Amino acid sequence: MPIFIAFNPTAGEIQVDIKTLSALGVRNLILRENGEIIDAWQQEAERYFNQYSVAKSFTAIACLQAVENGVWDLQTNVYDLVKDILLQTKIPEFSKRLQAAALEKPQADIPESLALRQLTVHDLLSMQSGFAEAHMFSEEREQLRQKKCFNWLDYCLHLPFAQSPGTAFLYTNAAYYLAAVLLQVQLQQRLSRQLQAVFQAVGVEKVKWLQDPSGYEFGASDLFLTTAQLSSWGEILRKNDGSLLARNAIKRATCEKQVDISATTAYGYGFRIYADGTYSADGKHGQYLLVNPKKARTLAVNSESTATRPLKKYLYELITT
């Protein structure tokens, strides 16, 4: 049975249109204002949804938290970080075991590429890697498995560049996968361990996040959460009270525009940022987390949608009007 929380007249003039939601493929929706649920419609309240690229919001914050903690900075060079892996000086224990058991080619060969030498953490997180094409989406990952190409890091390091890093926007999972792996090497622990307090705060007891064949959490996609947990993540971002994460890490990701991607939208670090200050983390098939700081609203949505463009338009209007 769907769970519907009726319109709360004390919270403002907001009410979801269930027929529209159904037609657009929405399964669950939770809308909050000042932390209180003011509208919700959930057909599968207990389901753990693949959040797809919404996972990038967690990875971006983890990387920026590392900046605040002095682990690296945004201009840290990817080439230098990769050399630590090649020299086997910083391989985490969880990855050493898996590499020994599963990988025919455990080490990556670092290509002598000028573009790779120029590539920085900032370039990866802002989707300005310079790669020629988008890579590491689900179809390509399946192809790698079928070809028994198990060293995904090596594969990504050899991707061709079309332009200099930091000069153009290209949305690609490869950028966030590289950032995620490099951070896990620097920290000697998986992303979920670094963000353990966050996951506990949103109600996740055991994190389910895709791992590559070397045991690194993928970072770019395939994190599984309930809609309620996604909504709680939105509240952590909205409040930004410094209790779980550095305030500046969240501010950089959600407020500082790094590159324009349309006339009305920019990309920060892991989030799309709109002219009115609303920001969103977007995932395939209609997984969305929107935050409107001015109205103190968060909107978490999980879907099985084939009409994501009209769905996103409807959700943006819902949270901003």
HELIX and SHEET records of a PDB file:
HELIX    1   1 ILE A   18  ALA A   23  1                                   6    
HELIX    2   2 TYR A   52  VAL A   54  5                                   3    
HELIX    3   3 ALA A   55  GLU A   68  1                                  14    
HELIX    4   4 VAL A   78  LEU A   86  1                                   9    
HELIX    5   5 GLU A   93  ALA A  102  1                                  10    
HELIX    6   6 LEU A  114  GLN A  118  1                                   5    
HELIX    7   7 VAL A  121  LEU A  125  1                                   5    
HELIX    8   8 SER A  138  GLN A  146  1                                   9    
HELIX    9   9 TRP A  152  LEU A  157  1                                   6    
HELIX   10  10 ASN A  173  LEU A  187  1                                  15    
HELIX   11  11 LEU A  191  GLN A  194  1                                   4    
HELIX   12  12 GLN A  196  VAL A  202  1                                   7    
HELIX   13  13 THR A  227  LYS A  239  1                                  13    
HELIX   14  14 ARG A  247  CYS A  255  1                                   9    
HELIX   15  15 THR A  308  THR A  320  1                                  13    
SHEET    1   A 9 ILE A   3  ILE A   5  0                                        
SHEET    2   A 9 GLU A  36  GLN A  42 -1                                        
SHEET    3   A 9 VAL A  26  GLU A  33 -1                                        
SHEET    4   A 9 ARG A 297  SER A 303 -1                                        
SHEET    5   A 9 GLN A 287  ASN A 292 -1                                        
SHEET    6   A 9 TYR A 279  GLY A 283 -1                                        
SHEET    7   A 9 ARG A 272  TYR A 274 -1                                        
SHEET    8   A 9 THR A 265  TYR A 267 -1                                        
SHEET    9   A 9 VAL A 259  ASP A 260 -1                                        
SHEET    1   B 3 PHE A  49  ASN A  50  0                                        
SHEET    2   B 3 LEU A 223  LEU A 225 -1                                        
SHEET    3   B 3 LYS A 208  TRP A 209 -1                                        
END                                                                             
